[in-house]
Amino acid sequence: MREMVAMQSKAAQAMFDAFLPRPAAGAATSDPAESDTPPAAGGAHWQELSDNLTAMWQGYLAMKPGAANPLADPAKWMEMASRWMNQSPLTEMETQQHFLKESLALWQNVLGQYGMAEGSAPATLPRQDRRFADEKWREQPLFAMLHQAYLLCAEEMMAAVDKADGLPDDRREQMRFFTRLITESLSPAHFPLTNPLVIERTLETGGENLLKGMQRLINDLQAGQITHTDTNAFEIGRDIAATPGKVVHETELYQLIQYSPTTDDVLKTPLVVFPPWINRFYILDLGEKKSFVKWAVAQGLTLFMVSWKSADSSMADVTWSDYVRAQVEAIDFARERLKVPSVHTIGYCVAGTTLAATLAMLHRRGEADRVASATFFTAQVDFSEAGDLKAFIDEQQMAAIEATATDGYVDGRYLATTFNLLRSPDLIWSYVLNNYLLGEDYRPFDLLYWNGDTTNLPARWHREYLRDLYHHNRLVEPDAMAVDDTPVDLRKVTTPVYIQAGKEDHIAPLPSVWKLTRHFSGPMQFTLAGSGHIAGVVNPPAGGKYQYWTLPDGVALPETLDEFREKAVETPGSWWPDWIEWLRSIDDATVKAKGKRKPGGKGDTVIEDAPGRYVKTR
């Protein structure tokens, strides 16, 4: 390893020397002290830079003696890539011949543009990609050819997977996913000596960008996750999760927050919100301009929010039935506290999947009247088209996950990395480029702060959830599963439901969310929101962003998603007002916001102020 780093340092010095500007003969030289730009340092400066980078990396490795972390050894990556390449369709003769033909055509096409080969220059380069949109990728033939050759290789690798014979559909999709990850990682934009923007920044700063980037890389490796934003810019309870309220109930699994009313009158039927326990609840209570909680309270809703506890070793045996019971407990607590017969509910993502099972259980027990309505934010019940996440759900992957949960829980950082891989260009490689290589400062962004605020998951629940739902798709088989000793049949659910899906959702894909409409039996409204899994949900009306699609009044919900798209009407902006109108159509009765409608008021015993302790537990 030491020899490899030394060789790379010498190569870096040689290349930087070649790029250094040299004064013309007889030209006067300026005093470096009088300039705002770093001096055009000689070879000694770059040798010192490479020595510093090497020392920082070796220092990091020395902090973990005997760890044998394969992520820190490039040779391990090369070995893995070699094994994959030997198994891939790229080794077939026909594929290699096609690649050679395309490479020769690319050479003539690209270099002909610069007068370096026969043929006329094309108006544009043959392959376009936003990663190489900057003009510097086209100004010099070296970088033009470099990124065009990379795009050709990536194209050929993906095509080879598509053309491979004898692959089952699920295996092909898995190979496509991991091939895409490999090709994205090998982009010349991600290496300092093959990216013209990084070379330019390095010369401008005298290499300070690389020193800053190396320190950030080491910090992230030590933390176990990539940094996306300035984490010092936010404080839970001050800038985010700051809507006033009280924790009114608490168990070993969750805290229940009731928010303070901001209107004189409130809807009689309260709302209980179940966020996913894969992340923190405050995705629905970001800054006040984005907060769904604040907005919903302003519409006259008495809102209860579940704040799930991040799993620790004491929760090793928590199961899906425990989460179902928790939902019923929260529903019953809100009903009893406010002396109402039923509540509205929202289930987001995995909590929405669980809410579907909860409703089925209540219907089977004859207790369905506890829930007046159910809203599903980007939730799935049929996992046959669950998207790229299924690439992580084969037997080998699940065994690897189980092996990491030695303390009875799955580390939230593993899940964060998994979700980042689903959008690696945006959530991994853009940060490698901007913050590691270019040395740019992190920008404060509340959504990315939330994205990095991970929660641990109970190991048993996680294992059963992946096997029963993602792998075997049992939830949509009548009575194939039981929760709290009650068989689940989603067809029994007649509760009014509002189903929201994201047009560009990469976690709960639109076709998968649509399938909810095929498994419930009561009145349903389906709303297709612009954007994805997060921005499609968290889209306040004041922002004036995106759009949504609903069916015109009187048009019945069709059988297929394609039919819905044909008949749906587009409305600009947020879908939240459409949802609250739907909720009021079920029950618009109001009461005065007094007594226990104001948590923590006279005679009301509460546990603590919102957002509570659980959301701050790491």
VEXDREN-2710 file (C-alpha; in Angstrom, 1 decimal):
% VEXDREN-2710
k/r/px/py/pz
1/MET/0.0/0.0/0.0
2/ARG/2.8/2.4/0.9
3/GLU/4.6/1.8/-2.4
4/MET/1.4/2.3/-4.3
5/VAL/0.7/5.7/-2.6
6/ALA/4.3/6.7/-3.2
7/MET/4.1/5.9/-6.9
8/GLN/0.8/7.8/-7.2
9/SER/2.5/10.8/-5.4
10/LYS/5.4/10.8/-7.9
11/ALA/2.9/10.6/-10.8
12/ALA/0.9/13.4/-9.4
13/GLN/4.0/15.6/-9.0
14/ALA/5.0/14.9/-12.6
15/MET/1.6/15.8/-14.0
16/PHE/1.2/18.9/-11.9
17/ASP/4.6/20.0/-13.0
18/ALA/3.5/19.6/-16.6
19/PHE/0.5/21.8/-16.0
20/LEU/2.3/24.6/-14.1
21/PRO/2.4/27.9/-16.0
22/ARG/5.9/29.0/-17.1
23/PRO/6.8/32.7/-17.7
24/ALA/7.9/33.6/-21.2
25/ALA/11.5/34.3/-21.7
26/GLY/12.5/37.7/-20.5
27/ALA/9.1/38.4/-18.9
28/ALA/9.1/40.1/-15.5
29/THR/8.0/38.0/-12.5
30/SER/5.6/39.3/-10.0
31/ASP/6.1/39.3/-6.2
32/PRO/4.0/36.4/-4.8
33/ALA/3.4/38.5/-1.7
34/GLU/1.5/41.1/-3.8
35/SER/-0.8/38.6/-5.4
36/ASP/-4.1/37.2/-4.1
37/THR/-3.5/33.9/-6.0
38/PRO/-1.2/31.2/-4.8
39/PRO/2.3/31.3/-6.3
40/ALA/3.1/29.0/-9.2
41/ALA/5.0/26.7/-6.9
42/GLY/7.6/24.3/-8.2
43/GLY/8.1/20.6/-7.8
44/ALA/9.1/20.9/-4.2
45/HIS/5.6/22.4/-3.3
46/TRP/3.8/19.5/-5.0
47/GLN/6.1/17.0/-3.4
48/GLU/5.2/18.5/-0.1
49/LEU/1.5/18.4/-0.9
50/SER/1.7/14.7/-1.9
51/ASP/3.7/13.9/1.2
52/ASN/1.0/15.6/3.3
53/LEU/-1.8/13.7/1.6
54/THR/0.1/10.4/2.1
55/ALA/0.8/11.2/5.7
56/MET/-2.9/12.0/6.4
57/TRP/-4.0/8.7/4.9
58/GLN/-1.4/6.7/6.6
59/GLY/-2.3/8.4/9.9
60/TYR/-5.9/7.3/9.4
61/LEU/-4.9/3.7/8.7
62/ALA/-2.7/3.7/11.7
63/MET/-5.6/4.6/13.9
64/LYS/-7.3/1.3/13.0
65/PRO/-4.5/-1.4/13.4
66/GLY/-5.6/-4.8/12.4
67/ALA/-9.0/-3.6/11.1
68/ALA/-8.3/-4.9/7.6
69/ASN/-11.0/-2.7/6.2
70/PRO/-11.3/-3.7/2.5
71/LEU/-12.8/-0.3/1.7
72/ALA/-9.4/1.3/2.5
73/ASP/-7.4/-1.0/0.2
74/PRO/-7.6/-0.2/-3.6
75/ALA/-6.2/-3.7/-4.3
76/LYS/-9.3/-5.3/-2.8
77/TRP/-11.5/-3.2/-5.1
78/MET/-9.4/-4.2/-8.1
79/GLU/-9.7/-7.9/-7.1
80/MET/-13.5/-7.6/-6.8
81/ALA/-13.8/-5.8/-10.1
82/SER/-11.7/-8.4/-11.8
83/ARG/-13.9/-11.2/-10.5
84/TRP/-17.0/-9.4/-11.7
85/MET/-15.5/-8.7/-15.1
86/ASN/-14.6/-12.4/-15.6
87/GLN/-18.2/-13.4/-14.9
88/SER/-19.8/-10.6/-17.0
89/PRO/-21.0/-10.8/-20.6
90/LEU/-18.2/-8.3/-21.5
91/THR/-15.9/-11.3/-21.9
92/GLU/-17.9/-12.6/-24.9
93/MET/-16.2/-12.3/-28.3
94/GLU/-19.2/-10.6/-30.0
95/THR/-19.3/-8.0/-27.3
96/GLN/-15.6/-7.3/-27.5
97/GLN/-15.7/-6.9/-31.3
98/HIS/-18.6/-4.5/-31.0
99/PHE/-16.7/-2.5/-28.4
100/LEU/-13.6/-2.3/-30.6
101/LYS/-15.6/-1.1/-33.5
102/GLU/-17.3/1.6/-31.4
103/SER/-13.9/2.6/-29.9
104/LEU/-12.4/3.2/-33.3
105/ALA/-15.4/5.2/-34.4
106/LEU/-15.2/7.3/-31.3
107/TRP/-11.5/8.0/-31.7
108/GLN/-12.0/9.3/-35.2
109/ASN/-15.2/11.2/-34.3
110/VAL/-13.9/13.0/-31.2
111/LEU/-10.3/13.7/-32.3
112/GLY/-11.4/14.7/-35.8
113/GLN/-13.1/17.6/-34.1
114/TYR/-9.6/18.9/-33.0
115/GLY/-7.9/18.4/-36.3
116/MET/-6.0/15.3/-35.0
117/ALA/-7.5/12.6/-37.2
118/GLU/-9.1/12.3/-40.6
119/GLY/-12.7/13.4/-41.0
120/SER/-14.7/16.5/-40.4
121/ALA/-15.4/17.7/-36.8
122/PRO/-18.9/16.9/-35.6
123/ALA/-21.1/19.7/-34.3
124/THR/-21.2/18.1/-30.9
125/LEU/-19.5/15.2/-29.1
126/PRO/-21.4/12.0/-29.7
127/ARG/-22.3/11.3/-26.1
128/GLN/-23.8/13.8/-23.7
129/ASP/-23.9/13.6/-19.9
130/ARG/-24.6/16.3/-17.3
131/ARG/-21.5/15.2/-15.3
132/PHE/-19.4/16.5/-18.2
133/ALA/-21.4/19.6/-19.0
134/ASP/-18.6/22.1/-18.2
135/GLU/-16.8/23.4/-21.3
136/LYS/-13.5/22.4/-19.8
137/TRP/-14.3/18.8/-20.6
138/ARG/-14.4/19.8/-24.3
139/GLU/-11.7/22.4/-24.6
140/GLN/-8.8/19.9/-24.6
141/PRO/-8.8/16.7/-26.7
142/LEU/-7.4/14.7/-23.8
143/PHE/-10.3/15.3/-21.6
144/ALA/-12.8/15.2/-24.4
145/MET/-11.6/11.7/-25.4
146/LEU/-11.3/10.6/-21.8
147/HIS/-14.9/11.3/-20.9
148/GLN/-16.3/10.1/-24.2
149/ALA/-14.4/6.8/-23.9
150/TYR/-15.7/6.4/-20.4
151/LEU/-19.3/7.0/-21.5
152/LEU/-18.8/4.4/-24.3
153/CYS/-17.5/1.9/-21.8
154/ALA/-20.4/2.5/-19.5
155/GLU/-22.8/2.2/-22.3
156/GLU/-21.3/-1.1/-23.5
157/MET/-21.3/-2.6/-20.0
158/MET/-25.0/-1.9/-19.5
159/ALA/-25.8/-3.2/-23.0
160/ALA/-23.9/-6.4/-22.3
161/VAL/-26.1/-7.0/-19.2
162/ASP/-29.2/-6.4/-21.3
163/LYS/-28.1/-8.8/-24.0
164/ALA/-27.0/-11.6/-21.7
165/ASP/-28.8/-14.8/-22.3
166/GLY/-30.4/-17.0/-19.7
167/LEU/-30.8/-14.4/-16.9
168/PRO/-34.0/-14.3/-14.8
169/ASP/-35.6/-10.9/-14.8
170/ASP/-34.8/-10.3/-11.1
171/ARG/-31.2/-11.3/-11.6
172/ARG/-30.8/-9.1/-14.7
173/GLU/-32.2/-6.1/-12.7
174/GLN/-29.8/-6.8/-9.9
175/MET/-26.9/-7.0/-12.4
176/ARG/-28.0/-3.7/-14.0
177/PHE/-28.1/-2.0/-10.7
178/PHE/-24.6/-3.1/-9.6
179/THR/-23.2/-2.5/-13.1
180/ARG/-24.5/1.0/-12.9
181/LEU/-22.9/1.5/-9.5
182/ILE/-19.5/0.3/-10.8
183/THR/-19.6/2.5/-13.9
184/GLU/-20.6/5.5/-11.9
185/SER/-17.7/5.0/-9.5
186/LEU/-15.2/4.8/-12.4
187/SER/-16.2/8.2/-13.9
188/PRO/-13.1/10.3/-14.7
189/ALA/-14.9/13.2/-12.9
190/HIS/-14.1/11.4/-9.6
191/PHE/-10.3/11.3/-9.9
192/PRO/-8.1/14.4/-9.4
193/LEU/-5.8/13.7/-12.3
194/THR/-8.6/13.1/-14.9
195/ASN/-10.9/15.9/-14.0
196/PRO/-9.9/19.3/-15.6
197/LEU/-12.0/21.2/-13.0
198/VAL/-10.1/19.6/-10.2
199/ILE/-6.7/20.2/-11.8
200/GLU/-7.6/23.9/-12.3
201/ARG/-8.8/24.3/-8.7
202/THR/-5.7/22.6/-7.4
203/LEU/-3.4/25.0/-9.3
204/GLU/-5.5/27.9/-8.1
205/THR/-5.3/26.9/-4.4
206/GLY/-1.9/25.3/-4.4
207/GLY/-3.5/22.0/-3.5
208/GLU/-5.5/23.3/-0.5
209/ASN/-8.6/21.8/-2.0
210/LEU/-7.1/18.3/-1.8
211/LEU/-5.9/18.8/1.7
212/LYS/-9.4/19.9/2.8
213/GLY/-10.9/17.1/0.9
214/MET/-8.6/14.4/2.4
215/GLN/-9.5/15.6/5.9
216/ARG/-13.2/15.5/5.1
217/LEU/-12.8/12.0/3.6
218/ILE/-11.1/10.8/6.8
219/ASN/-13.7/12.4/9.0
220/ASP/-16.5/10.7/7.0
221/LEU/-14.7/7.3/7.1
222/GLN/-14.4/7.6/10.9
223/ALA/-18.1/8.6/11.2
224/GLY/-19.2/5.8/8.9
225/GLN/-21.2/8.0/6.5
226/ILE/-20.8/10.7/4.0
227/THR/-21.4/14.3/5.0
228/HIS/-24.0/16.2/2.9
229/THR/-24.5/19.5/4.7
230/ASP/-23.2/21.7/7.5
231/THR/-24.3/19.8/10.5
232/ASN/-23.6/22.8/12.8
233/ALA/-26.2/24.9/11.0
234/PHE/-29.2/23.1/12.6
235/GLU/-30.4/22.2/16.1
236/ILE/-33.4/19.9/16.7
237/GLY/-36.1/21.8/18.5
238/ARG/-34.7/25.2/17.4
239/ASP/-34.5/25.2/13.5
240/ILE/-36.1/21.9/12.8
241/ALA/-38.7/19.8/14.7
242/ALA/-39.6/23.2/16.3
243/THR/-43.4/23.3/16.1
244/PRO/-44.8/23.8/19.7
245/GLY/-46.3/20.8/21.4
246/LYS/-46.0/18.4/24.3
247/VAL/-45.0/14.7/24.6
248/VAL/-48.3/13.3/26.1
249/HIS/-47.5/9.6/26.1
250/GLU/-44.5/7.3/26.1
251/THR/-43.6/3.7/25.7
252/GLU/-40.4/1.7/25.2
253/LEU/-41.0/2.0/21.4
254/TYR/-42.2/5.5/20.8
255/GLN/-43.2/8.9/22.2
256/LEU/-46.5/10.5/21.2
257/ILE/-46.4/14.3/20.6
258/GLN/-49.5/16.4/20.6
259/TYR/-49.1/19.8/18.9
260/SER/-50.6/23.0/20.3
261/PRO/-53.5/24.5/18.3
262/THR/-53.2/27.7/16.4
263/THR/-56.9/28.2/15.7
264/ASP/-59.8/28.9/17.9
265/ASP/-61.8/26.0/16.5
266/VAL/-60.4/22.6/15.5
267/LEU/-61.8/19.6/13.6
268/LYS/-63.4/17.2/16.0
269/THR/-61.7/14.1/14.6
270/PRO/-57.9/14.3/15.4
271/LEU/-55.1/13.1/13.2
272/VAL/-52.5/10.6/14.2
273/VAL/-49.3/10.5/12.0
274/PHE/-47.1/7.5/11.8
275/PRO/-43.7/8.4/10.2
276/PRO/-41.3/5.8/9.1
277/TRP/-38.9/4.5/11.9
278/ILE/-36.2/4.2/9.3
279/ASN/-35.7/7.9/9.7
280/ARG/-36.6/10.7/12.1
281/PHE/-40.2/12.0/12.2
282/TYR/-39.2/15.6/11.6
283/ILE/-39.1/15.1/7.9
284/LEU/-42.7/16.3/8.4
285/ASP/-41.6/19.2/10.6
286/LEU/-38.6/20.8/9.0
287/GLY/-38.2/24.6/9.0
288/GLU/-41.5/26.4/9.5
289/LYS/-41.8/27.2/5.8
290/LYS/-41.7/23.5/4.9
291/SER/-43.4/21.9/7.9
292/PHE/-46.4/19.7/7.2
293/VAL/-47.1/19.7/10.9
294/LYS/-47.3/23.4/11.2
295/TRP/-49.4/23.7/8.1
296/ALA/-51.8/20.9/9.2
297/VAL/-52.2/22.5/12.6
298/ALA/-53.0/25.8/11.0
299/GLN/-55.8/24.0/9.0
300/GLY/-57.5/23.2/12.3
301/LEU/-56.3/19.7/12.9
302/THR/-55.4/18.3/16.3
303/LEU/-52.3/16.5/15.3
304/PHE/-50.5/13.7/17.2
305/MET/-47.1/12.6/15.9
306/VAL/-45.4/9.3/16.8
307/SER/-41.6/9.7/17.4
308/TRP/-40.1/6.3/17.2
309/LYS/-37.1/5.3/19.3
310/SER/-33.9/4.4/17.6
311/ALA/-33.2/0.7/18.2
312/ASP/-30.7/-0.4/20.7
313/SER/-29.7/-3.9/22.0
314/SER/-32.8/-4.0/24.3
315/MET/-35.0/-4.0/21.1
316/ALA/-33.4/-7.1/19.5
317/ASP/-36.6/-9.1/19.5
318/VAL/-39.0/-6.4/18.5
319/THR/-41.2/-7.6/15.7
320/TRP/-43.7/-6.2/13.2
321/SER/-46.5/-7.1/15.5
322/ASP/-45.0/-4.7/18.1
323/TYR/-45.2/-1.9/15.6
324/VAL/-48.8/-2.8/14.7
325/ARG/-49.7/-2.8/18.4
326/ALA/-47.9/0.5/18.8
327/GLN/-50.1/2.0/16.1
328/VAL/-53.3/0.8/17.8
329/GLU/-52.1/2.0/21.2
330/ALA/-51.4/5.5/19.7
331/ILE/-54.8/5.6/18.0
332/ASP/-56.6/4.5/21.2
333/PHE/-54.6/7.0/23.4
334/ALA/-55.7/9.9/21.1
335/ARG/-59.3/8.7/21.1
336/GLU/-59.4/8.3/24.9
337/ARG/-57.6/11.6/25.6
338/LEU/-59.9/13.7/23.4
339/LYS/-63.0/11.5/24.0
340/VAL/-63.7/10.9/20.3
341/PRO/-64.8/7.7/18.6
342/SER/-62.2/7.7/15.9
343/VAL/-59.2/9.3/14.4
344/HIS/-57.7/10.1/11.0
345/THR/-54.4/8.4/10.3
346/ILE/-51.4/8.9/8.1
347/GLY/-48.7/6.3/7.4
348/TYR/-45.5/7.3/5.6
349/CYS/-43.4/4.7/3.7
350/VAL/-42.8/1.6/6.0
351/ALA/-45.2/3.0/8.5
352/GLY/-47.9/3.1/5.8
353/THR/-47.2/-0.5/4.9
354/THR/-47.7/-1.2/8.6
355/LEU/-50.8/0.9/8.8
356/ALA/-52.3/-1.2/6.0
357/ALA/-51.8/-4.3/8.2
358/THR/-53.2/-2.5/11.2
359/LEU/-56.4/-1.7/9.3
360/ALA/-56.7/-5.3/8.2
361/MET/-56.3/-6.5/11.7
362/LEU/-58.9/-4.0/13.1
363/HIS/-61.4/-5.1/10.4
364/ARG/-60.8/-8.7/11.1
365/ARG/-61.5/-8.0/14.8
366/GLY/-64.6/-5.9/14.1
367/GLU/-62.9/-2.7/15.4
368/ALA/-62.5/-0.8/12.1
369/ASP/-64.6/2.1/13.4
370/ARG/-61.6/3.4/15.4
371/VAL/-60.1/4.8/12.2
372/ALA/-62.1/7.4/10.3
373/SER/-59.7/7.5/7.4
374/ALA/-56.2/6.4/6.4
375/THR/-53.8/8.4/4.2
376/PHE/-50.7/6.7/2.7
377/PHE/-47.6/8.7/1.8
378/THR/-45.5/6.7/-0.7
379/ALA/-46.4/3.4/0.9
380/GLN/-46.3/-0.1/-0.6
381/VAL/-48.2/-3.3/0.2
382/ASP/-47.4/-5.3/-3.0
383/PHE/-43.6/-5.6/-3.4
384/SER/-43.5/-7.3/-6.8
385/GLU/-42.3/-4.0/-8.5
386/ALA/-40.4/-2.5/-5.5
387/GLY/-37.6/-1.1/-7.7
388/ASP/-33.9/-1.0/-7.1
389/LEU/-34.1/-1.8/-3.4
390/LYS/-34.8/-5.4/-4.4
391/ALA/-31.2/-5.6/-5.5
392/PHE/-30.3/-5.8/-1.8
393/ILE/-32.9/-8.5/-0.9
394/ASP/-31.5/-11.8/-2.2
395/GLU/-30.4/-14.5/0.2
396/GLN/-26.8/-13.5/0.1
397/GLN/-27.5/-9.8/0.7
398/MET/-29.8/-10.6/3.6
399/ALA/-27.3/-12.9/5.2
400/ALA/-24.7/-10.1/5.0
401/ILE/-27.1/-7.7/6.7
402/GLU/-27.8/-10.2/9.5
403/ALA/-24.1/-10.7/10.1
404/THR/-23.7/-7.0/10.8
405/ALA/-26.5/-6.9/13.4
406/THR/-24.5/-8.6/16.2
407/ASP/-25.9/-6.3/18.9
408/GLY/-29.5/-6.9/18.0
409/TYR/-30.0/-4.0/15.7
410/VAL/-29.1/-2.9/12.2
411/ASP/-26.9/0.2/12.3
412/GLY/-28.8/3.1/10.7
413/ARG/-25.7/4.1/8.7
414/TYR/-26.0/0.9/6.7
415/LEU/-29.5/1.9/5.7
416/ALA/-28.4/5.4/4.9
417/THR/-25.7/4.1/2.6
418/THR/-28.2/1.8/0.9
419/PHE/-30.5/4.6/0.2
420/ASN/-27.7/6.8/-1.0
421/LEU/-26.6/4.1/-3.4
422/LEU/-30.1/4.3/-5.0
423/ARG/-29.3/7.8/-6.0
424/SER/-25.5/7.7/-6.0
425/PRO/-24.9/10.4/-8.6
426/ASP/-26.7/12.9/-6.4
427/LEU/-26.0/11.6/-2.9
428/ILE/-22.5/10.2/-3.2
429/TRP/-20.5/11.2/-6.2
430/SER/-21.5/14.9/-6.4
431/TYR/-20.2/15.2/-2.8
432/VAL/-17.0/13.3/-3.6
433/LEU/-16.4/15.8/-6.4
434/ASN/-17.5/19.0/-4.7
435/ASN/-16.3/18.5/-1.1
436/TYR/-13.5/16.0/-1.4
437/LEU/-11.8/17.0/-4.7
438/LEU/-12.8/20.7/-5.2
439/GLY/-12.7/21.5/-1.5
440/GLU/-16.0/23.4/-1.6
441/ASP/-17.7/24.2/1.7
442/TYR/-20.8/22.4/2.8
443/ARG/-24.1/24.3/2.4
444/PRO/-26.7/24.3/5.1
445/PHE/-29.7/22.2/3.9
446/ASP/-32.3/21.0/6.4
447/LEU/-33.5/18.1/4.2
448/LEU/-29.9/16.7/3.9
449/TYR/-29.4/17.2/7.7
450/TRP/-32.4/15.0/8.2
451/ASN/-31.1/12.5/5.6
452/GLY/-27.9/12.0/7.6
453/ASP/-29.7/11.8/11.0
454/THR/-29.9/8.0/11.0
455/THR/-31.9/5.6/13.2
456/ASN/-31.1/2.0/14.1
457/LEU/-33.6/-0.7/13.3
458/PRO/-34.5/-3.8/15.4
459/ALA/-32.7/-6.8/13.9
460/ARG/-35.6/-9.2/14.1
461/TRP/-38.1/-6.8/12.6
462/HIS/-35.7/-5.9/9.8
463/ARG/-35.0/-9.5/8.9
464/GLU/-38.7/-10.5/8.9
465/TYR/-39.8/-7.4/7.0
466/LEU/-37.3/-8.1/4.2
467/ARG/-38.1/-11.8/4.0
468/ASP/-41.8/-11.7/4.3
469/LEU/-42.6/-8.5/2.3
470/TYR/-39.7/-7.7/-0.2
471/HIS/-38.6/-11.3/-0.8
472/HIS/-41.8/-13.4/-0.5
473/ASN/-44.4/-10.6/-1.0
474/ARG/-46.8/-12.2/1.6
475/LEU/-48.7/-9.2/2.6
476/VAL/-51.0/-9.3/-0.4
477/GLU/-51.7/-13.0/0.0
478/PRO/-54.9/-13.3/2.0
479/ASP/-54.1/-14.8/5.4
480/ALA/-50.5/-15.6/4.5
481/MET/-49.3/-13.4/7.3
482/ALA/-50.5/-12.6/10.9
483/VAL/-50.0/-9.6/13.1
484/ASP/-50.6/-9.8/16.8
485/ASP/-52.0/-13.4/16.1
486/THR/-54.6/-12.1/13.7
487/PRO/-54.5/-13.1/10.0
488/VAL/-54.1/-10.2/7.5
489/ASP/-56.4/-9.9/4.5
490/LEU/-56.2/-6.4/2.9
491/ARG/-59.3/-7.0/0.9
492/LYS/-61.3/-6.7/4.1
493/VAL/-60.3/-3.0/4.5
494/THR/-63.2/-0.7/3.7
495/THR/-61.8/2.4/5.5
496/PRO/-61.7/5.5/3.2
497/VAL/-58.2/5.9/2.0
498/TYR/-56.1/8.7/0.3
499/ILE/-53.1/7.3/-1.6
500/GLN/-50.2/9.6/-2.5
501/ALA/-47.5/8.5/-4.8
502/GLY/-44.4/10.3/-6.1
503/LYS/-43.9/10.5/-9.9
504/GLU/-40.1/10.1/-9.6
505/ASP/-40.0/8.0/-6.4
506/HIS/-36.9/5.8/-6.3
507/ILE/-37.7/4.1/-3.0
508/ALA/-41.4/3.3/-3.4
509/PRO/-41.8/3.4/-7.2
510/LEU/-45.0/4.8/-8.6
511/PRO/-46.2/1.4/-10.2
512/SER/-45.6/-0.2/-6.8
513/VAL/-47.6/2.4/-4.8
514/TRP/-50.4/2.2/-7.4
515/LYS/-50.9/-1.4/-6.4
516/LEU/-52.5/-0.3/-3.1
517/THR/-55.6/0.5/-5.2
518/ARG/-55.9/-3.1/-6.2
519/HIS/-56.0/-4.5/-2.6
520/PHE/-58.4/-2.3/-0.6
521/SER/-62.2/-2.5/-0.9
522/GLY/-63.4/0.9/0.4
523/PRO/-63.5/4.4/-1.2
524/MET/-60.2/5.5/-2.5
525/GLN/-58.6/8.7/-3.9
526/PHE/-55.3/8.4/-5.7
527/THR/-53.0/11.4/-6.0
528/LEU/-49.9/11.5/-8.1
529/ALA/-47.5/14.2/-6.9
530/GLY/-44.6/15.6/-8.8
531/SER/-41.0/14.8/-7.6
532/GLY/-40.0/11.8/-5.5
533/HIS/-40.1/10.1/-2.1
534/ILE/-39.4/13.2/0.0
535/ALA/-39.9/16.3/-2.1
536/GLY/-43.1/14.8/-3.5
537/VAL/-44.5/14.6/0.1
538/VAL/-42.9/17.7/1.6
539/ASN/-44.2/20.3/-0.8
540/PRO/-45.9/23.1/1.1
541/PRO/-48.4/25.3/-0.8
542/ALA/-46.3/28.5/-0.1
543/GLY/-43.4/27.1/-2.1
544/GLY/-45.3/27.0/-5.4
545/LYS/-43.4/24.0/-6.6
546/TYR/-44.2/20.9/-8.7
547/GLN/-47.7/19.7/-9.5
548/TYR/-50.1/16.9/-8.9
549/TRP/-52.6/14.8/-10.8
550/THR/-56.0/13.7/-9.7
551/LEU/-59.1/12.3/-11.4
552/PRO/-61.9/14.8/-12.2
553/ASP/-65.0/14.7/-10.0
554/GLY/-67.3/11.7/-10.9
555/VAL/-64.6/9.7/-12.7
556/ALA/-64.1/6.3/-11.1
557/LEU/-60.7/5.0/-10.2
558/PRO/-59.6/2.9/-13.3
559/GLU/-58.0/-0.5/-13.3
560/THR/-54.6/0.5/-14.5
561/LEU/-52.0/3.2/-13.8
562/ASP/-51.9/4.0/-17.6
563/GLU/-55.6/4.6/-17.6
564/PHE/-55.2/6.9/-14.5
565/ARG/-52.6/8.9/-16.4
566/GLU/-54.8/9.3/-19.4
567/LYS/-57.8/10.6/-17.4
568/ALA/-56.0/12.5/-14.6
569/VAL/-56.0/16.3/-14.5
570/GLU/-52.8/18.2/-13.7
571/THR/-52.9/20.9/-11.0
572/PRO/-49.8/23.2/-10.4
573/GLY/-48.4/23.4/-6.9
574/SER/-48.9/21.4/-3.7
575/TRP/-51.4/18.6/-3.2
576/TRP/-51.8/19.4/0.5
577/PRO/-54.9/21.5/0.0
578/ASP/-56.5/18.7/-2.0
579/TRP/-55.8/16.3/0.8
580/ILE/-57.3/18.6/3.6
581/GLU/-60.4/19.1/1.4
582/TRP/-60.8/15.3/1.1
583/LEU/-60.3/14.9/4.9
584/ARG/-63.0/17.5/5.6
585/SER/-65.4/15.7/3.2
586/ILE/-65.3/12.7/5.6
587/ASP/-66.0/14.8/8.7
588/ASP/-66.0/18.6/9.0
589/ALA/-67.4/18.9/12.5
590/THR/-65.5/21.3/14.7
591/VAL/-65.0/21.9/18.5
592/LYS/-63.4/24.6/20.5
593/ALA/-59.7/24.3/21.0
594/LYS/-59.8/24.0/24.8
595/GLY/-59.2/21.5/27.5
596/LYS/-56.9/18.7/26.4
597/ARG/-57.0/20.1/22.9
598/LYS/-54.3/22.4/24.3
599/PRO/-51.6/20.0/25.6
600/GLY/-50.0/21.1/28.9
601/GLY/-52.8/23.4/29.8
602/LYS/-54.3/23.7/33.3
603/GLY/-54.7/20.3/34.9
604/ASP/-53.1/18.4/32.0
605/THR/-50.1/16.3/32.9
606/VAL/-47.5/15.9/30.1
607/ILE/-44.1/14.3/29.9
608/GLU/-42.0/17.0/28.3
609/ASP/-41.9/19.6/25.5
610/ALA/-41.9/18.6/21.9
611/PRO/-39.9/17.3/20.1
612/GLY/-39.1/15.0/23.1
613/ARG/-36.0/12.9/23.9
614/TYR/-36.4/10.0/21.5
615/VAL/-35.7/12.1/18.4
616/LYS/-32.4/13.1/19.9
617/THR/-31.3/9.6/20.9
618/ARG/-28.4/8.3/18.8
END
